[in-house]
Amino acid sequence: MKAPKPAPSRVHRAGSAGWEKASRLIGLGVRARMVVVGVQQVRAAVAKGSVALAIVADDAAEHSRAKVLPLLAARRVRVENGVTAADLGAAVGRETTAAIAVVDAALASGIREALASPTA
């Protein structure tokens, strides 16, 4: 079964002001333990019902996407896309990562706002 590939609503290019701000907020969230990193941790957080926002890399392996996207859709968690695994990894201090989940509603709101800015 193939995971549904949501059409990117916008492309968040590394280097854009919106993505840079979102990236800094994500890094802050990781240090504050308000962001979980990796497919397994995202799945666990979604199962607990504590996810306010998820970001899934467009170039993540199909197997990883199949593990996380249906669960996120079933729980009606907003999913942002348009980033690469390398960009997402850089935001959390890793080489690459397929998915992250934000568990703090205020932080999720700030990240969504940064990604929605016209310069994103």
Backbone torsions as a table, in degrees:
resi	resn	phi	psi	omega
1	MET	NA	125.9	179.4
2	LYS	-85.6	140.4	176.9
3	ALA	-74.3	142.4	177.5
4	PRO	-65.9	136.4	177.5
5	LYS	-101.4	105.2	179.5
6	PRO	-67.0	140.4	177.3
7	ALA	-70.1	132.0	-180.0
8	PRO	-64.4	129.8	178.7
9	SER	-77.4	-27.2	176.8
10	ARG	-160.2	158.9	178.4
11	VAL	-101.2	125.3	179.8
12	HIS	-99.3	95.5	-177.7
13	ARG	-81.7	135.4	173.2
14	ALA	-59.5	134.3	-178.5
15	GLY	103.3	-20.5	177.2
16	SER	-74.1	152.4	-176.9
17	ALA	-61.4	-41.7	-179.4
18	GLY	-63.9	-45.6	179.8
19	TRP	-68.2	-38.7	179.4
20	GLU	-60.7	-43.1	178.6
21	LYS	-65.7	-44.6	178.6
22	ALA	-61.6	-40.6	179.7
23	SER	-61.6	-42.3	177.7
24	ARG	-65.1	-40.6	178.0
25	LEU	-64.4	-40.0	178.4
26	ILE	-62.9	-45.3	178.4
27	GLY	-60.1	-41.3	176.6
28	LEU	-62.2	-42.2	179.3
29	GLY	-63.5	-37.2	177.7
30	VAL	-63.3	-45.7	-179.7
31	ARG	-65.3	-30.5	-179.9
32	ALA	-90.6	3.1	-178.6
33	ARG	61.6	34.1	175.5
34	MET	-103.7	-1.8	178.6
35	VAL	-129.3	131.3	175.2
36	VAL	-105.4	145.6	-171.8
37	VAL	-121.1	133.2	175.8
38	GLY	103.3	152.5	-175.0
39	VAL	-60.4	-46.5	-177.5
40	GLN	-63.8	-42.5	-179.9
41	GLN	-68.8	-36.4	176.5
42	VAL	-63.8	-45.1	178.2
43	ARG	-59.4	-42.1	-180.0
44	ALA	-65.2	-42.3	179.9
45	ALA	-66.4	-38.9	178.0
46	VAL	-65.2	-40.0	179.0
47	ALA	-62.2	-33.4	177.4
48	LYS	-76.3	-17.6	-179.5
49	GLY	81.8	24.9	-174.4
50	SER	-108.7	12.9	-175.8
51	VAL	-94.3	127.8	178.0
52	ALA	-98.6	-25.2	-177.7
53	LEU	-159.3	143.0	174.6
54	ALA	-127.1	147.8	173.7
55	ILE	-126.2	123.8	-179.2
56	VAL	-118.2	130.3	-179.0
57	ALA	-68.1	137.5	179.5
58	ASP	-64.8	-31.6	-177.5
59	ASP	-98.7	18.2	176.6
60	ALA	-66.6	152.5	179.1
61	ALA	-57.9	143.3	-179.5
62	GLU	-56.9	-36.6	179.0
63	HIS	-62.5	-43.0	178.9
64	SER	-65.3	-44.2	179.1
65	ARG	-62.3	-39.2	-179.6
66	ALA	-66.0	-28.3	178.7
67	LYS	-74.8	-34.8	-169.2
68	VAL	-106.7	-38.6	-174.0
69	LEU	-63.1	-44.2	178.5
70	PRO	-62.4	-36.6	178.9
71	LEU	-66.9	-42.4	177.9
72	LEU	-63.7	-41.6	179.0
73	ALA	-64.9	-41.5	-179.2
74	ALA	-64.3	-34.6	-180.0
75	ARG	-90.7	2.9	178.9
76	ARG	57.1	42.9	176.4
77	VAL	-89.5	132.0	178.6
78	ARG	-67.6	132.6	-179.2
79	VAL	-117.9	124.5	173.2
80	GLU	-96.5	148.6	177.6
81	ASN	-142.8	-168.7	-179.1
82	GLY	94.8	12.6	176.5
83	VAL	-121.2	157.8	176.7
84	THR	-92.6	163.7	177.7
85	ALA	-63.2	-33.0	178.9
86	ALA	-68.8	-42.8	178.1
87	ASP	-64.2	-43.2	179.7
88	LEU	-66.0	-41.0	177.4
89	GLY	-61.9	-42.3	179.1
90	ALA	-61.2	-35.3	-179.7
91	ALA	-67.3	-27.9	-176.7
92	VAL	-108.4	6.5	177.0
93	GLY	82.6	27.0	176.8
94	ARG	-125.2	170.1	177.1
95	GLU	-68.2	-52.3	175.8
96	THR	-145.4	158.6	170.5
97	THR	-153.8	145.3	-175.9
98	ALA	-84.3	-33.8	-174.2
99	ALA	-154.4	149.4	171.2
100	ILE	-135.6	157.9	175.8
101	ALA	-133.5	136.0	178.3
102	VAL	-99.4	124.8	-176.2
103	VAL	-101.1	-7.6	178.5
104	ASP	-101.6	124.1	-175.6
105	ALA	-63.7	-40.1	-179.1
106	ALA	-67.0	-41.9	177.4
107	LEU	-65.0	-41.8	178.4
108	ALA	-60.2	-40.7	178.4
109	SER	-62.5	-43.4	178.4
110	GLY	-63.7	-39.7	178.9
111	ILE	-67.5	-44.6	177.8
112	ARG	-60.2	-42.1	180.0
113	GLU	-62.8	-43.0	179.3
114	ALA	-63.8	-42.6	-179.0
115	LEU	-69.6	-27.1	-178.4
116	ALA	-85.5	-8.3	-177.8
117	SER	-62.0	147.4	-175.3
118	PRO	-61.7	-18.1	180.0
119	THR	-89.7	-0.8	-178.6
120	ALA	-72.6	NA	NA
